[in-house]
């Protein structure tokens, strides 16, 4: 019975955990009303069953919204009907709430539009000429866009999918409608008086088909008049009461035109919008003709300010003229294992959690937010900051015309679509950008000019202490984040203090977070444990508190599925970025409670330290045993000792024995090759294992191992020391046999006969210097734990050994083949250069090797 009970509980847990993703319920009427706040427009959801194909020929019935993995091209198709009486009465359009890539849209096989979404809301008008008064066929072809370049250098990039991840709405609007409502607010310090400047854009279509919407007789043409009136009403959104309204503003408009009307409200005793009191108003606009309501449309409105007060070399944030500190979290709209985005219901639960947490700001990372989510920010009083999807983007990428054009278009669309949301206060123009490059200067000049001209949003970016940080023109404030998260807290403190002085008076907000293993509860002495995340956040929050009054940004609120395997936390087969304070199933980690206490100035939580040692004694043991074995063999077998001495000190005489076909013991030769290989394997695995949690090291591996499948194997190998030593040793042996084959090939062209064993002997004894790594292997891992400067020292030693080995092999070839050393060197270096050129060409086409390596060393290390 107990076992059955456990099984049932487990199944219930799995079912409830998957609801976050499986509950991709269709958009509700309440949500549609929030998204299209109009009394006169008809809104239909196109959620539901669609015919979906990834190969262009085979279609499957799938519910939309949906996201599809590993598909370069997706075709979605469905039918929709329009009543004959309504077809010409309204202007019809498709409202896409956002998806990942580029789409071509067809109605009844007629092309109606093409655009890149990147999860931005987009609207496409459907020409009347393509619509039918019965069944219509909507087809959407989605293909990958150039947006992927913006995530190429981010090791924590979210899972990239295709498909239609958010809802599509079919909207019927009157032939004369309000196309946009923009506004600006201004208030005195005590909010006793305020002004609201509104800018209303009105668009006309076929005015001959204009219908009344104020009564049940919706099929009666109003008249052929071109004289209309606009009335603007300011409402308290919580009560619906009328705060103020304009008089009837007459206007004339011709068909197929757009005009703009302005009106200013002078108001008294307005309530400010803030985290504690998110007082919302609503600007409701009505168009009338002969007393009949033609169109109605509304937007949220609020009275708030967020400014930066700079004096001398210091500054501070002011929210509604009061000093403000960021208590912000990054938020990533996640994709579940079944390919669905989180349901809006789950997102609403997250927002309630954010209020409990005490967060006052949210940074939308990677993807532009769902427009309904921004309505939640308005509702709950959460400041919204939106990141442009540029992460660790190299200067060469930033200078690409297509990327710059796409980002520019997205910024314009972002402002046009979302500027009415009072919660949006800032746009981040990217993370880890090389601000010393002319490409960056051109980028920030172009993007900032648009933002400053068309909105009141602040401009920020995230920078690393290792970045140049020389160009902060047009930047209002910065986020500071260590790219390598697991560093000594003293170094993070010093880096922040140094950078703060460098960029002053620009505010520098500290951003921090660390990925961990969600099932690791070893205490914070283990840097991969859940407790360490709590300890990390608590420590850095206090550092941020002591050093500045700007607040902090937590990286991240939630875990999410990643696009590639994660080395640092060993989430390899099922890649998950685990830096969130909420796990992938929506459950709080202990760091949530710790952060809640910090944000709300509550009692500190007790965090278990544990008793965990980070020293990998396996390397010390293996190296020590091999060293003992080597010393024993050298003392036990004098001939082996003699061979080693001659090969090391008198290589000419030693290789002459090979040339003159003197007997060389195979057992000694293979034994030396065995020790050389293991010395190499232990050294490489020790370094890889030590740096496995280092983001810069993982960035480097992403460059040299572009294949995701190969990354999975290598990452698993690195995490298992014994396996790593064996694999890297075998790689060394394979390299020696490749060298033997190249020697045989060279002998063939020189018409020289050489035995296979002699060719192998050249490689084995030529690589003898690698055996000197063995005593270093004994202490390497422990010394790296003491100070990473030892990596530079031992790296130089390793490079010298490698160079020495190359020259020894070239010299051995000249002796065995009885040719001049210059001939051997020319042939050898020519072979190496040829191999390097081939490898470089392959990498350059796959990963843009030069720019990626340059970015790594100049911006991340």
N, C-alpha and C positions, 0 to 999 in steps of 0.2 A: 504493500500500500504506500509505504513511504517513497519507494522508487517511482511509482506511478504519479504521486503528488509532485515530486521533483520534476518529472517530465512535463506535466501539465503546466507547472509554474514557468518552466523554461520556455515552453511554446507560447505562453501568454506574454512573456517578456519580449520574445522575438517579434511577435505580432504587434505589440504596442510600439516597439522600437521602429519598426518599418512603417508605421502609420505616418510618421513625419514626411515620408516620401511618397507612400502609396496613396495618401489622401490628397491627390491632386484633383480635388473636386472642381467642378465647373464653376466659373465665376458667377457670383450671386447677383440678384437684382440690386441689393444694397450697394455692393461694390461697383456695379455698373453705374449706378446713380452718382456715386462719388467720382467716378472716372469721367462721366459725361453729365455734369450737373445742369440739366436742362429740362424744362417742362414741355418743350415743343418738339423735341427731337425723338425719333424712334431708335432704340438701340437693341440690337439682336446679337446674342453671343453665338459665335461659330465653333464653340467648344463641342467636343463630341467625336463621333466616328468619322474618320477620314480614310481614304485609300492612300497608302504610303508605299513608296518604292525607293530602293537604294541602287537599283541597277537599270531603271528605266523601262523594264518590261514586266517584272513580276510585282504585283501590288498586294498589300496586306491591309486588312481593316484594323486600324489602330486609333485609340482615343487621343485626341489633341486637347491640351498641350502635351508634348512629348519631346524628349531629346534622345538622339540616336548616336551611339558611339561608333567610331571607326568607319565613318561614311563621308566620302568627299563630296557626294552629290545626293540630295534627297528631293524626291518629288512628292508633294502632297496635293491631293485632289478631293473635292467634294462638290455636291450640288446644293444650291439654295434657291428658294422661290421668292418671287416678288409679285404681289397682287397687281393685276393690270391697272386698277384704278389708282394705285400709288406710284406706279412706275415713273410717270412724267410729273407727278405732283411734287416730288422731293428730289433733292440732290443726294446721290448715293456715294458713300466712301467706305473704305476699309481702314480700320484703326488697329494697327499692330502694336501691342504693348511691349514687344521686344523679343528678339531672338539673337542667335550668336553670330550669324554670318551674313552673306550677301544673298538677296532674293530677287528673282524675276517673277512678276505677277501677271497672270493671264486670266481673263474672263471670257468664257466662250471661245477659247483659243486665240483671243485678241490680246496683244501685249498692252498692258496699262501702266506698267511702272517697274523700276529697278532701283534698289538702294542697299546700302550697307547699314545694318541696324546696330550691331554691337550692344544689344539690349536697350537701345534708345527707342522711345515711342515714335512711330512714324505713321503718317496718314497718306493714303493714296486715293485720289478721286477716281470714280468709275464713270467713264463717258457714257452718256445715255445711248449712244449709237451702238454700244456693244451689249447692252442689257436686253433681255427678252422678258415678255410679260408672263412668264411661267417658270420653268426650270432653267437655271443658269449654272454653268460649271466654273468653279474657281480652281485654278491650278497655280501652285507656287513651287518654283524650282529654287532650292537653296544650295549654294556652293560655298566652299571655303573662301574667305577673303584674306587680304593682306594683313588683317589685324593680328594674325598669329605671330608676326615678327615682333610685336610688342611684348609677348610673353616668352620669347625664345630664350632669354637669359635669366629667367626667374625659376629657381629650382623648386619653389613652392607654388608654381602656377596651378590654378584649379583645373579640374577635369574639363577638357574641351570636347564638346559634342556638337552635332548638327541637329537639325529638326526645327520644330516650332515650340520653344520652351515656355512661352507665355500665350495668353489668350489673344484671339482676333475678334474684333467687334465689327459688325456691319451697321453703319449709322445712316439714317435717313434724316436729312436736314431740310428746312424750308429753303426756297430759292433765294431768299434774302436772309442772311444770318450774321451773327456776331462771330468773327473768325478768331479773335484773340482779345484778351483783356490784360493790359499791363498797368502797373501802378507804381508810384513812389510815395513814401510816407516821410513826414518830417514832424518832429514834436519837440516841445521844450523839455527841460530837464525833469520837471515834475509831472509831465504828461497832462497838465491842465489844459493845454491847447495843442492842436495838431492840424496838419493839412494832409490831404490825400489827393494826389494828382493822378487821375486816371486817363488812360489812353486806350480808346476802343477802336478796333479795326472791324469794319463791316464789309462783307463780301456779297456781291450779287451774282446770280446766275441767269436763268431764264425767267424774267419777271412776269412774262405773260402767263406763266404757269403757277403764279403765286396763290396760295390757298390760305384761308382763315384757319387759325388753330385755337381760337378763344372759345368756340362753342362746338356743339356736336356736328354742325353742318360743315364738315371739313372738306367737302367737295365743291364748295362755292367759291368762284374766283372773286377776290376782293374788288379789284378794279384795275384799270390800266394806268392808275396814277403812278407817278414817280416821286411823289412827295410822301415822306415818312417822318416818324418822330422816334427819338431815343430817350428812354428814361433810365437813370442809374440809381439804384437803391443800395444803401449800406445797411446790412442787417447784422445783429448780434447772432452768431451762429448757434450759441448754446440755447438761447431763448426764442430765436426767430423774430425778435422785436425789431421794429424799424428805427434805426439810429438817425438816418438822414436820407433825403432823396433829392434828386435834381428835378428841375422843371422839365417839361417836355422840350427836347432839343430837336428842332426841325432839321431835316436834311433831304437832299435830292441825290439820287444815284441812277446811273444808267445801267443796263444789263452788262454783265461780264466785267464789272469794275470792283475796285477796292478803295474805300475811303477811310480816313481816320478822324475821329472826333475826340476832343479833350474836355475834361471837366474836373474842377477842383473843389473838394469839400473842405470847409473850415469847421473844425470840430472842437468840442470842449469836453474835458474830463474823460479822455479815452483811457481804456484799460490796456496796460502793456502786456505783451506776450513774453513769457519766460518759461523756464523749466518748471518752476513751482506753480505758476498760474498761466497755462497756455490759452490765453483769451483770444479766441478766433472771431473774426468778422467775415462777412461774405459780401462781395460786390456782385450784385445781381443786375444784369442789363436786360432791358426789354425793348423790342422794336414794335412799333404800332403803325398801322395804316388805317385811316378812317376809324380810329378807336378800336380796331381789332388787333389782338396780339399776334404778331407774325413770328417772332423768335424770342427765346429767353435763354440766357446762359449766365453761369455764375463761376466765380473763383474764390478760393480762400484768400483772406487778407488779414494781416496782423501789424501791430505797431511795435517795432523793436529796433534796436540799434546794436551793432557789434563793431566797435572801432578799436584802433590801437593808439594809445596816447604815448608819444615818445618825447622825452626830455633829456637833453644832453646825450649821455651814452646808455640810458635806461629806457624801458618801455613797459607798458602793461595793457592788458585787454580790458575794455570797458563794455559791459553788456547793459544796455539801458542806463548808461552813465554810471554804473556801479562796477567796481573791479570784479573781474571774472577769471576763473581758473578752469581750464579744460579738465573734464573727467570723461574722456572719450574712449571709445572702443572701435576697433575695425570690425566691419560686418561683411561677410562673404555669403551671397545668396547661393546656397549649396545645391549640388546635384546628387540625388540618391543613387544607390546601386542599380535601381531599375530604370535609371535614365530620366526620371522626372525631377523637376525642380520642386523645392519645398512648397507645400500648399500655403496659401495666404493665411489660413487658420494657424498654421505653425508659426509663421512670421509674426502674427499678432500676439501669439503667446510669448515669443521672444521679446517683443516690445514691452510687454507687461513685466517681463523679467528685468529688462533694462531699467525700468522705473524703480523696481525693488532694489536693484544693484546700486542705484544712485548715480548712474551715468547721465551726463547732461548733453552729450554730443555723440554722434555716430558717423564714422567715416566709411563710405561705401567703396569697397575695394574690388578691383578687377573688372566688375561689370556695372554699367549704369543701373540704378535701382528701378524696380517696378514702380510706375507712377502711383499706384495705390499705397506702396510703402512710404512714399513721401507724404501722402495724406496722413498716414499714421504718425509721422514725425511732427506734422503740423498739430495733430490732435494731442499728442502726448508731451509736447514741449521739448522735443529733442532737436538740437541743432544738427543739421545735415551738412556734411562735407563730401564732395564727390571727387573721386580720383579719375583722372584721365588714364587710360590703360597703357602706360609706358613705364616699364620696370627694367632697370639696369640696361637701358637702351643705349647702344654704342653711338658714337658721334656719326659714324658713316650711315647707320640706320636712320638717325634723326634727321640727316640731311637728304634722305630720299624724298623726292617730290611727291610720290604717291602716298607715303605715310603722312607727310605734312599736310597734304590736301585732305586726307581722310580725317585727321584729327581736327583740322580747322572746321570742316563741315560738321563734325560731331559737336564741337563747342558751340557753333551757331545754332544747331538743332537743340542742343541742351538748354541754351538760354531761351530760345523761342518756345520750347515745350514746357520747361519747368520753372521759369522765372517767377511765376505767380505763387509758388510755394514759399511762404515766409520762413520756413525752417531752414532753407538752404542759405548758408552764410559764406561758403568758400569753395573754391575749386583747387584741387592739387594737380599741378601740371606734370607730375611724374615722380618717380623714385629712383635715386641713384644715378641721375643723369650727369654726364660729364660737362660741368658748367664752364670748363676752361676752353671748350671748343667753339669755333665760329658757327658751327651748325646749331649748337645750343643757343647762342646769342640771337641767331636769326629766328629760331623756334620761339623763344620766350618773347621776343619783340612782337612777333606776329600774333601769337595766342593771347598775350596780355592786353594788346591793344583792343582786341575784340571784346574780351571780358570786361575791361574797364569802361568801354564805350557803351555797351549794351546792358550792363547790370551793375548792382552795387556789391557784388560778391568780392570777397578778399581772394588773393592768390597766394598759394603756398606750395611747397614741395617737400619731399622727404630726402634728407641728405645723410651721408655716412661721414664719420670723422676721417676716413681714409680718402674721401673725395677731395678734389681741388678746392671747392668752396671759395672761388674767386669772383664769381659773377652772380650777384643777387639783385640785379636791376629788376625793377617791377615786381619783386617778391615782397609780400606783406609780412609773412612769417614763415618759419621753417619747422619741420619736425626732425628731430635728431634720433637716429637709430643706429646701433652697432650692427653691422652686417653679420659679423661673427658673434652670435649671441652669448655663447658660453665663454666669457672672459672674466678675469678678476674684477671684482666690483670697484676696487681702487682705480683700475685702468679706465673703466667706464666713467667713473666720476671725473678723472683727470681729462679724459677726452671731451666730456661734455663742457667742463669749465673752460678748456682751451678754445673749443669751437664757439662757445657763447661769447667769449671776448673777441674772437675773430669777426663774428657777424654782427656784433652790437652796432646800433640799438635794435636791430631786427629781433623780435621775440623768437626764442628757440624752445620749442615744446618737446620734452623727452618722450620718445616712443619706445616701448620695450615689450618683449614676450619671448617665450622659449618653447620649442616643441619638445614633447616628452612622450614616454611610453605609457599609455593610459592604464595598463594593467600592472604597472610597476609601483609598488608601495614600500620600497626599501628605506624610506626616509630621505631627507634632503641632502644627506651625505652622498647619495647617488644622483649625479646630475641628469639622469634620465627619468627620475621618479616623479610621480604626481606631487609629492611633497616639495620637491625641488622647485617646481613651477610656482607653488605658493610662496616659498621662501624667496625666490627670484623676484616675483612681483612685489612682495612686501619690502624687500631691500631697496629695489630701484625706485619704488614709489617714495620712500623716505629720502633717497638721494635727490629725487626731483623736487621734493618739498623743501629740503634744506637749501638747494642751489638756486631755486627761482620761484616766482609766483605765477608761472604760466600754466601749470598743471601737467597732465600727461595723457598719452594715447596708448591704450593696451592693445597689443598685437597677439591674439585676436579675440573676439567674443566667442566664435564658434569654430569647431573643427570642420574640415571639408575635404572632399575627395580630390586628390591631386592628379595631375596629368602625367606624372612620371614617378618612378619609385623613389622613396625617400631613404637615403642612406643613414642620416643622423639618428633616426629613431627606429630604424629597421622595419618601417612599414613599406615593404618591398613588393610582395605579391598583391596586396590590397593597399595601394598608396593612399595614405591619409595624412594631411597636415594637421598635427595635433597641438598646435600652439593655442587653441581656444580654451576658454574657461568653461565651455559647455562642449560635451563630446558629440560625436556624430549622431547620436540618438536623442539629443536634446536634454541629456542629463547633466546636472551641475557637477563640476569637479570641485575639489576642496579649495582651489584657487578662487572660485566664485565667492565663497563665503569670506575668504581673506580680503578680496578686493572690495566686497560690500562693506566690511568693517572699516576699511581705509577710506573709501569714498564718503561714508556717512559718519566718520570720526567716532566709531564705536570701539569697544574693547578689542584689543589685539587677540588674534587667534593663536593658540599654541600649535606649533608645527613640529612634528616628530623628526628628530635628526637622524635616527637609525644608526647602523654600524656597518657601513659599506666601504670597502676598499676599492679604489679605482685602478690599482696596480695590477697589470696582467702578468702574474708570476710565471705563466706558461712559457713566455719568451726567455725569461731568465733561466728557467730550468732546462729547456731544450738547448739553449746556447751553451750553458755550462757543461751539460753532459757531452755535447759534441766536442767542446774544447778539451775536456778530459780524455775523450776517446782519441782525438787527434794526437794529443801529447803522448798517450800510451802507444799508439801505432808508431809514432816517430822514434820513441825510445826502444820499442820492441823490435822494429825492423830497420836495421841500419841502412839497408839499400834504399828504402823509401826516404829516409832522412837525407841520404846522399843525393838522390834524385831532386828532392826539393831544394837543397842548397845549390846544386848546379843549375837548376832551372831558374832560380831566383838571382844568383850572383854571376853565373857564367852561362848565359843562355845560348851564346854562339856555339860553345862546345857541346852543350846539351842537344841542340837541334842538329848539330853535325852528326850525332849518333843516329838520329832518325834518318838523315840523308844517306849515311853509309850503311843503313840496314842493320845496325847493331841492335841486339835484342833489348826491347823495352817492355818491362812487365805490364801486361794488360791489367792485372789486378790493381797495381799501383796507379796506373793511368786513370782507371775508372773510379778508384777510391778518391783521388784528388778531384776529379770532376764532381763526384758526389758531395764532397765537403765544400767545394766552390759554390755549387748550386744551392746547398742548404744555407750557407752563409748569406748568399744573395737573397734567398727566399725569406729568411728570418728578418733581415734588414728591411726589405720592402713591406712585409706584412706588419712588422712592428710600427713603421711609420704610418701605414694606411690605417691600422687599428687605432693608433693614438689620435689621428686626425679624422676619424670616421664621423665625429659629431661636429666637425668644423665646416661651416657653410662655404667658405672659400675653397676648401679642398673638394667639396661636392660640386661646386661650380666648375672647377678644373676638370673633374671626371666627366661632367656633362659635355665638356668641349671635346675631350679625347675619346669619349665613348658615346657617339651620337645615337647609337641604336638602343632603344628602350629595352628590348629583350636581352641584349648583352649586358646592359646596366644591371638588370635584375640578378644575373649570374655572378657578376663581379661583386656586387654589393653583398650578396649572401656569403660569398667566399671571404670577403674582408671581415665579416662579423664572426667567423669561426676561425680562430687563430691556427689551429692544427691544419685545417683544410687550406687556409691561406698560404701557410708555409709550404705545404706540399705542392699546391698549384703554381705558386711563383717559382719554386725550385724546378718544377717540370718545364715551365716556360724558359728558364735559363738553359736547361738541357736541350730543349728544342732549338734554342738559338745557337747553341754550340754545334748541333747537327746540321743546321742550315749553313753555318760557316764552313763545316766540313764539305758540304755539297758544293758550295761556291769555290772552295779550294780545288775540288775535283774538276769542276768546270774549267777553272783557270788552267789547270794542268793539261786538260784535253786540248785547249787552244795553243798551249805552249809545247804540245807534243811530248809531254813528260809523263812517265808512268808513276803513279803514287797509289799505295794501298789505302783502302778505306780507313784502316786502323791508324795509319800514320796521319791522315787528314784529321781524324778525331783527336789524336794525340796533340796536334798543334793547337787545337781549340782548348782542350782540357788543361794543358800545361801553360798555354799562353794566358789563360784566365786565372793563373795561380794567385795574383794579387788579391782576388776576391776573398781568399781564405783569411786575409788579414782583417776582414770585417767580423770574424767570429768573436774575438774578444770584445769588440765594440757592441756586438749583438747582446752580450751578457748585460750590459749596463744601459743600452740605448733607451729603452722604454722608460726606465726610471729617471734618467737624465732629462728626457723630454718633459716629464711631469714637473721637474724642478724649474726648468726654464727652456722655452722654445728656441733660445739662441743656439742651443746645442744642435738643433736641426740644421742650422746654417753651417756650423762647424763640420758635422758629419756629412752633410750634403756635399761640401767641398771635398772632403776625403773620398766620398763615393765617386765624385766626378773625376778626381785624379786617378783613382783605381781603374775606372772605365777607360780613360785615355791611355793609361799605362798598358792595359790589356790590348787595346787596339794596336798600339805600336809594337808590342811584343809579338802579336800574331803576324803583323806585316813583316817583322824581322825574321820570324820563324819561316815564313814562306820564302823569303829571299835566300835563307841558308839551305833549306831543304831542296829548293828548285835550282840552287846554285846560280842565282841571277843577282844583278845589282840591287842594292836596297832602294834606289830611286825608282826602279821599275816596279818593285813590289808596292811601294808607297803610292805611286801613280795609279796602279791598277786597283789597289785597295780603296784609296780615297775616291776614286772615280766611281767605284761600286757603291760606296756609302752615299755619295752625292746623288747618284742616280736613284737609289732607293728613297732617299729623303725627298727628292723632287716628286717622285710618284706619290709618296705618302702625303706630302704637302698639298699636291694638286687635288687629291681625293678629299682631304679635310677642308680645303679652301672652298670647294664646291658644296660641301655638306654643311659646314659650320662657320664659315668665314673666320678661319683660324687666327689670322694675324690680328684682326680687330678685336676678337673675343679675348685673346691672350693679353693684348694691350690694355683692354678695359679691366681685366682681372688684376693686373699688376699695378695699374695706375689709380684704380678707384676702389678696389675691395681689399687690398693688402697693404 
